[in-house]
């Protein structure tokens, strides 16, 4: 099998694993610290972008505002996030993490530091040209997936 076919086979295998993966629940030790992937990734996005609007989150995730709205409601009921009215546009609300939300954010960060260390180490071992080539491939692949699915 030539190198091109090996890359394609690996890429297809990876996308199938993601597409057919089971719904993972991340459990950080207590009842209020159990999250579906979408929930914890919204917490991460809010933690990375304090004051983000739900419409921005929908755009960045490539999902509907209704899905974001439902998840935001769940996270708000669990006292993990809070909404603050926008001073300039009273129709909009900004999203922020609460103290509990900050805990979840930090648990998630530690989870990735622990389980993704091999990937981080691999990326650190690459030079800029290699990283650029991987980025180019991933960008092209993401566009392909956006247009294909």
NORRAFEN-V369303 format. One record per residue. RES is the residue in one small letter. PHI is phi in degrees with one decimal (* if undefined). D_CENTER is the distance of its C-alpha to the mean C-alpha in Angstrom with 1 decimal. Layout:
res = (RES	RES)
phi = (PHI	PHI)
d_center = (D_CENTER	D_CENTER)
This chain:
res = (x	x	x	x	x	x	x	x	x	x	x	x	x	x	x	x	x	x	x	x	x	x	x	x	x	x	x	x	x	x	x	x	x	x	x	x	x	x	x	x	x	x	x	x	x	x	x	x	x	x	x	x	x	x	x	x	x	x	x	x	x	x	x	x	x	x	x	x	x	x	x	x	x	x	x	x	x	x	x	x	x	x	x	x	x	x	x	x	x	x	x	x	x	x	x	x	x	x	x	x	x	x	x	x	x	x	x	x	x	x	x	x	x	x	x	x	x	x	x	x	x	x	x	x	x	x	x	x	x	x	x	x	x	x	x	x	x	x	x	x	x	x	x	x	x	x	x	x	x)
phi = (*	-78.3	-59.6	-60.9	-66.5	-65.1	-63.8	-61.1	-62.0	-64.5	-64.7	-63.1	-60.3	-64.4	-66.1	-66.3	-61.2	-67.3	-64.6	-103.6	-66.1	-75.9	-72.1	-90.6	-111.5	-90.3	-115.6	-102.6	107.9	-137.4	-58.9	-79.1	-113.5	-114.0	-137.9	-75.6	-55.6	-62.0	-66.4	-69.1	-74.4	-70.3	-60.5	-62.0	-64.4	-66.8	-64.0	-77.2	-134.7	-54.5	88.4	-66.8	-90.9	-62.6	-64.9	-66.0	-63.2	-58.8	-62.5	-65.6	-84.8	71.4	-127.2	-76.8	-65.3	-63.5	-65.3	-61.8	-57.3	-62.3	-69.0	-60.2	-59.0	-60.9	-67.5	-68.3	-62.4	-86.6	59.2	-100.5	-134.9	-135.8	-103.1	-129.6	-61.4	-71.5	-65.2	-86.2	-133.4	-63.7	-77.9	-103.8	-124.9	-97.1	-109.1	-136.7	-84.3	-87.0	-59.6	-64.7	-63.4	-62.8	-61.3	-60.8	-58.2	-69.1	-60.3	-64.4	-61.2	-66.1	-55.4	-69.3	-61.1	-72.9	-90.1	-107.6	-55.7	-61.4	-66.6	-60.6	-63.7	-61.1	-62.7	-64.0	-81.2	-89.8	-88.0	-59.9	-64.6	-65.8	-62.7	-61.7	-63.7	-64.3	-60.6	-61.4	-63.5	-65.5	-62.4	-63.0	-64.0	-62.3	-63.0	-61.9	-64.3	-58.9	-83.9	-93.8	-110.0)
d_center = (34.3	33.6	30.7	29.2	29.4	27.8	24.8	24.6	25.0	22.3	19.8	21.0	20.8	17.2	16.2	18.4	16.9	13.4	15.2	17.5	15.5	16.3	14.2	13.2	13.9	13.2	16.4	17.0	20.7	21.6	21.5	19.4	16.9	15.9	12.6	11.3	7.8	7.2	9.0	7.6	4.1	6.8	8.8	6.9	7.0	10.5	11.4	10.7	12.5	15.2	17.0	14.5	15.8	14.3	15.5	13.5	10.2	11.6	12.5	9.4	7.6	11.1	12.0	15.1	15.9	17.5	14.4	12.8	16.3	16.7	13.6	14.6	18.1	17.2	15.4	18.4	20.9	19.6	20.1	16.6	16.3	19.2	20.1	22.6	24.7	24.6	28.0	28.4	27.4	28.1	26.4	23.0	21.1	18.7	16.1	16.4	15.7	18.8	20.1	18.7	15.3	15.8	16.8	13.7	11.6	14.2	14.3	10.6	11.4	14.6	13.3	11.5	14.6	16.8	15.3	14.1	17.3	19.0	16.5	16.6	20.4	20.7	19.0	21.2	24.2	23.8	25.6	24.5	26.0	24.1	20.7	21.7	22.6	19.4	17.5	20.0	19.6	15.8	16.3	19.1	17.4	14.5	17.4	19.3	16.7	16.4	20.2	20.8	18.7)
